[in-house]
Amino acid sequence: MIELHAHDCTAWIDPARGGSCTRLSRYGAEALRTPAGAESYQESPFLWGTPLLFFPNRISQGRFVFEGRTYAFSVNEPATGCFLHGTLHQTPFEVTGRNESAVALRYVATPQAPYLSFPHAFTLELFWRLAEDGLHQRAVFTNDSSQNMPVALAFHTTFRCPFIPDSQPEDLRLTLDTSLEYSRDMRTYLPDGGCSANYTGKEEMAAGTLIPCEHTLSRLFRMGERREMLLTDGRAGLRVRYQAGNTYGYWMLYNGGSRNYLCVEPQSWLSNCPNAPFPREQTGFDFIAPGHSRTYETCLCIEKV
């Protein structure tokens, strides 16, 4: 575990588990759900810190076609018949640089050591940096292969509820910048072709009055222009702010009915994007040309209201 310090903030970065940030603390607040040890991941590897997802969310039957090539991954969620999230969240990353407030990590897939059945060589670099305005994360995918490489990224960011020791889950209010909600087949959790700009909770999320613990949440949204989440404890006068760069386009909101955590996941593409019942240009489908890179950025901070 690598510990970063700056501007009264502490962050823990775990190179052994995909470079996940497993702790962010400031002003006595603990923003993220921090694992107690290896046994915590037995409950779910995705409900602690900021697990890296590649490819994110579900791909039906683990298959899609791009430029005439079939990409096939093992179905690792038999109940839905889907490939889910990939394995980079539990893959060790190499530490390539560090100081007191920043760390750089790298994962390299080669023809000799490929990532699952993915047929492209690539490099994924992660950079974490504590600054006055928060914990900045930059993820850079580089296509090291000779063909266009499909790419998508998400982080299953899991917030602690409450994030102040003396508070209660009922003290939290969620503000989430959204523009559309996608309906899904709740047997497979895949988009079913429906979407709406008028959905339950839209006004509450915009106004910052939604109480997450009062709802069982599993919802998929297109981001609004601000690409921002606020989780506010008004009684304590603190909030967590999560901002996503413009290479992200979607939020997955999930708590599984729990009062103890809230997942707010920035995703660069819609779930099942290559096979979804929408044109690919409307679902965030993306690829990188040989020798080129794509950058994804977020910033996570704890601030006074």
C-alpha positions as CSV (number, residue, x, y, z in Angstrom):
1,M,0.0,0.0,0.0
2,I,1.3,3.5,-0.9
3,E,0.3,6.4,1.4
4,L,0.1,9.9,0.0
5,H,0.0,13.1,2.0
6,A,-0.6,16.7,1.1
7,H,-2.9,19.6,2.0
8,D,-4.2,17.9,5.1
9,C,-5.3,14.9,3.0
10,T,-4.3,11.3,3.2
11,A,-4.8,8.8,0.3
12,W,-4.0,5.1,0.1
13,I,-3.2,3.6,-3.3
14,D,-3.0,-0.2,-3.7
15,P,-0.7,-1.3,-6.6
16,A,-1.6,-4.9,-6.0
17,R,-5.3,-4.3,-6.9
18,G,-5.2,-2.4,-10.1
19,G,-3.9,0.8,-8.5
20,S,-7.2,1.4,-6.6
21,C,-7.5,4.3,-4.2
22,T,-8.8,2.6,-1.0
23,R,-8.8,5.6,1.3
24,L,-9.2,9.3,1.1
25,S,-9.4,11.3,4.4
26,R,-9.6,14.9,5.4
27,Y,-11.2,17.0,8.2
28,G,-12.0,13.7,10.0
29,A,-14.0,12.4,7.1
30,E,-13.4,9.1,5.3
31,A,-14.8,9.4,1.8
32,L,-14.2,5.9,0.5
33,R,-15.2,2.5,1.8
34,T,-11.9,1.2,2.9
35,P,-11.2,-2.6,3.1
36,A,-10.2,-4.0,6.5
37,G,-8.0,-6.6,4.8
38,A,-7.9,-9.2,2.1
39,E,-11.0,-10.9,3.6
40,S,-13.1,-7.8,2.8
41,Y,-12.8,-8.6,-0.9
42,Q,-14.5,-11.9,-0.4
43,E,-17.8,-10.1,0.1
44,S,-17.4,-8.3,-3.3
45,P,-14.2,-7.1,-4.9
46,F,-16.1,-4.1,-6.3
47,L,-17.4,-2.5,-3.1
48,W,-14.2,-1.1,-1.8
49,G,-12.3,2.0,-2.9
50,T,-12.1,2.7,-6.7
51,P,-11.9,-0.7,-8.6
52,L,-10.8,-0.2,-12.2
53,L,-13.1,-1.8,-14.8
54,F,-12.0,-2.8,-18.3
55,F,-14.2,-3.5,-20.1
56,P,-16.7,-1.8,-17.8
57,N,-20.1,-3.2,-16.8
58,R,-21.7,-6.0,-18.8
59,I,-21.2,-7.3,-22.4
60,S,-23.9,-9.8,-23.4
61,Q,-22.5,-13.3,-24.1
62,G,-19.0,-11.7,-23.7
63,R,-18.9,-11.0,-27.4
64,F,-19.0,-8.1,-29.8
65,V,-17.8,-7.3,-33.3
66,F,-15.6,-4.4,-34.3
67,E,-14.1,-3.8,-37.8
68,G,-15.0,-7.3,-38.7
69,R,-13.2,-8.8,-35.8
70,T,-15.0,-10.8,-33.1
71,Y,-13.9,-10.0,-29.5
72,A,-14.8,-12.9,-27.2
73,F,-14.4,-12.9,-23.4
74,S,-15.4,-15.6,-20.9
75,V,-18.9,-15.3,-19.4
76,N,-18.0,-14.7,-15.8
77,E,-21.6,-13.9,-14.6
78,P,-23.5,-17.0,-15.6
79,A,-26.8,-15.8,-14.1
80,T,-27.0,-13.0,-16.8
81,G,-24.9,-14.7,-19.5
82,C,-22.5,-11.7,-19.5
83,F,-18.9,-10.8,-19.2
84,L,-18.6,-8.4,-16.2
85,H,-16.0,-5.7,-15.4
86,G,-12.9,-7.7,-16.4
87,T,-9.9,-8.4,-14.1
88,L,-7.7,-5.4,-14.0
89,H,-9.2,-4.4,-10.6
90,Q,-7.3,-7.3,-9.1
91,T,-4.2,-7.2,-11.3
92,P,-0.9,-5.9,-9.9
93,F,0.4,-2.7,-11.4
94,E,4.1,-1.7,-11.5
95,V,5.0,1.5,-9.6
96,T,7.0,3.7,-12.0
97,G,7.4,6.8,-9.8
98,R,6.3,8.3,-6.5
99,N,6.8,11.1,-4.0
100,E,5.0,12.2,-0.9
101,S,1.9,13.5,-2.8
102,A,1.8,11.5,-6.1
103,V,2.3,8.1,-7.5
104,A,2.5,6.7,-11.1
105,L,1.6,3.1,-11.9
106,R,1.6,1.0,-15.1
107,Y,0.2,-2.2,-16.6
108,V,1.4,-3.6,-19.9
109,A,-0.3,-6.2,-22.0
110,T,1.8,-7.9,-24.7
111,P,1.3,-10.7,-27.2
112,Q,3.3,-12.9,-24.8
113,A,1.4,-11.8,-21.7
114,P,-2.1,-10.7,-23.0
115,Y,-4.9,-9.3,-21.0
116,L,-7.5,-12.1,-21.0
117,S,-8.4,-12.9,-24.6
118,F,-8.1,-9.3,-25.7
119,P,-6.0,-9.4,-28.9
120,H,-4.3,-6.0,-28.6
121,A,-1.1,-5.1,-26.9
122,F,-1.6,-1.9,-24.8
123,T,-0.2,0.1,-21.9
124,L,-2.4,1.5,-19.1
125,E,-0.8,4.2,-16.9
126,L,-2.4,5.5,-13.7
127,F,-1.4,8.7,-12.1
128,W,-2.7,9.8,-8.6
129,R,-1.8,13.3,-7.3
130,L,-3.0,15.1,-4.1
131,A,-3.5,18.8,-4.8
132,E,-5.2,21.6,-2.8
133,D,-8.5,21.0,-4.7
134,G,-8.5,17.2,-4.2
135,L,-7.2,13.9,-5.4
136,H,-6.6,13.9,-9.1
137,Q,-6.6,10.7,-11.1
138,R,-5.4,10.4,-14.7
139,A,-5.6,7.1,-16.6
140,V,-3.9,6.9,-20.0
141,F,-4.5,4.0,-22.4
142,T,-2.0,3.6,-25.3
143,N,-2.6,1.2,-28.2
144,D,0.7,-0.7,-28.7
145,S,-0.9,-3.0,-31.4
146,S,-1.1,-2.6,-35.2
147,Q,-4.9,-2.3,-35.4
148,N,-7.5,0.0,-34.0
149,M,-8.2,-1.0,-30.4
150,P,-11.7,-0.6,-28.9
151,V,-11.5,1.0,-25.4
152,A,-13.7,1.9,-22.5
153,L,-13.0,2.6,-18.8
154,A,-14.9,2.9,-15.6
155,F,-14.3,3.0,-11.8
156,H,-16.6,1.3,-9.4
157,T,-16.1,4.1,-6.9
158,T,-17.6,3.2,-3.5
159,F,-18.3,5.8,-0.9
160,R,-18.7,5.3,2.8
161,C,-22.1,6.1,4.2
162,P,-21.9,8.0,6.4
163,F,-18.4,9.4,5.8
164,I,-18.3,11.2,9.2
165,P,-18.0,8.9,12.3
166,D,-20.7,10.6,14.3
167,S,-23.2,11.0,11.5
168,Q,-26.0,8.7,10.2
169,P,-26.8,7.5,6.7
170,E,-29.9,9.7,6.9
171,D,-27.7,12.8,7.1
172,L,-26.4,12.4,3.6
173,R,-27.9,14.1,0.5
174,L,-26.9,13.3,-3.1
175,T,-26.5,15.8,-5.9
176,L,-25.9,14.1,-9.3
177,D,-25.6,15.8,-12.6
178,T,-27.6,13.7,-15.1
179,S,-29.5,14.2,-18.4
180,L,-31.1,10.9,-19.3
181,E,-31.9,7.6,-17.6
182,Y,-31.6,4.3,-19.5
183,S,-34.1,1.5,-18.7
184,R,-32.8,-2.0,-18.4
185,D,-33.9,-5.6,-18.4
186,M,-33.5,-6.3,-14.7
187,R,-32.9,-10.0,-15.3
188,T,-29.7,-9.2,-17.3
189,Y,-29.2,-5.6,-16.2
190,L,-28.6,-4.6,-19.9
191,P,-30.2,-1.6,-21.6
192,D,-33.4,-2.5,-23.3
193,G,-33.7,0.3,-25.7
194,G,-35.6,2.8,-23.6
195,C,-34.4,6.1,-22.2
196,S,-36.1,9.1,-20.7
197,A,-35.3,12.7,-19.8
198,N,-38.1,12.6,-17.2
199,Y,-37.3,10.1,-14.5
200,T,-37.9,9.5,-10.8
201,G,-35.7,11.5,-8.6
202,K,-34.4,13.9,-11.3
203,E,-35.5,17.0,-9.4
204,E,-34.2,15.7,-6.1
205,M,-30.8,14.8,-7.5
206,A,-30.5,18.2,-9.3
207,A,-31.5,20.0,-6.1
208,G,-29.3,17.9,-3.8
209,T,-32.2,16.6,-1.7
210,L,-32.1,12.9,-2.5
211,I,-31.4,10.7,0.6
212,P,-29.6,7.6,-0.9
213,C,-30.2,5.3,2.0
214,E,-34.0,5.6,1.6
215,H,-33.8,3.9,-1.8
216,T,-32.6,0.6,-3.3
217,L,-30.5,2.0,-6.2
218,S,-29.4,0.3,-9.4
219,R,-29.7,3.0,-12.1
220,L,-27.9,4.0,-15.3
221,F,-27.7,7.7,-16.4
222,R,-26.1,9.8,-19.1
223,M,-24.1,12.5,-17.4
224,G,-25.1,16.2,-17.6
225,E,-22.7,18.9,-18.7
226,R,-21.1,19.4,-15.3
227,R,-20.2,15.7,-14.9
228,E,-20.3,16.1,-11.1
229,M,-21.5,14.4,-8.0
230,L,-21.8,15.9,-4.5
231,L,-22.5,13.8,-1.4
232,T,-23.2,16.2,1.4
233,D,-23.5,15.9,5.2
234,G,-25.2,19.2,6.0
235,R,-25.2,18.6,9.7
236,A,-21.4,18.1,9.8
237,G,-20.9,20.8,7.1
238,L,-18.8,18.6,4.9
239,R,-19.2,17.1,1.4
240,V,-17.5,14.8,-1.0
241,R,-17.2,16.2,-4.6
242,Y,-16.5,13.8,-7.5
243,Q,-15.8,15.3,-11.0
244,A,-15.3,13.4,-14.2
245,G,-13.6,14.6,-17.4
246,N,-15.3,14.8,-20.8
247,T,-14.1,11.3,-21.9
248,Y,-16.7,10.0,-19.4
249,G,-20.3,10.1,-20.4
250,Y,-22.3,7.9,-18.0
251,W,-23.0,7.4,-14.3
252,M,-23.9,4.0,-12.7
253,L,-25.6,4.6,-9.4
254,Y,-25.8,1.6,-7.1
255,N,-26.2,0.7,-3.4
256,G,-27.8,-2.8,-3.6
257,G,-30.2,-1.7,-0.9
258,S,-27.4,-1.1,1.6
259,R,-27.4,1.9,3.9
260,N,-23.6,1.6,4.4
261,Y,-22.3,2.5,1.0
262,L,-23.1,4.2,-2.3
263,C,-21.4,3.5,-5.6
264,V,-21.2,6.4,-8.1
265,E,-19.4,5.1,-11.1
266,P,-18.1,7.2,-14.0
267,Q,-18.2,5.1,-17.2
268,S,-16.9,6.1,-20.6
269,W,-19.5,3.9,-22.4
270,L,-23.0,2.7,-21.8
271,S,-23.4,-0.8,-20.4
272,N,-23.2,-3.5,-23.2
273,C,-22.3,-0.6,-25.5
274,P,-21.1,-2.6,-28.6
275,N,-24.4,-4.6,-28.5
276,A,-26.8,-2.1,-27.0
277,P,-30.0,-1.3,-28.9
278,F,-28.7,2.2,-29.8
279,P,-26.3,3.5,-32.5
280,R,-22.8,3.1,-31.3
281,E,-22.1,6.8,-31.7
282,Q,-24.8,7.4,-29.0
283,T,-23.4,5.0,-26.5
284,G,-19.8,6.1,-26.0
285,F,-18.2,3.5,-28.2
286,D,-14.5,4.5,-28.8
287,F,-11.3,3.1,-30.2
288,I,-7.7,4.1,-30.3
289,A,-5.5,4.1,-33.4
290,P,-2.2,2.3,-33.3
291,G,0.4,4.3,-31.4
292,H,-2.1,6.7,-30.0
293,S,-3.5,7.3,-26.5
294,R,-6.7,8.2,-24.7
295,T,-6.8,10.0,-21.4
296,Y,-9.5,9.8,-18.7
297,E,-9.5,12.1,-15.7
298,T,-11.4,12.5,-12.4
299,C,-11.0,14.6,-9.3
300,L,-12.2,13.5,-5.8
301,C,-12.2,15.8,-2.8
302,I,-13.5,16.4,0.7
303,E,-14.5,20.0,1.3
304,K,-16.3,22.2,3.7
305,V,-19.8,23.3,2.8
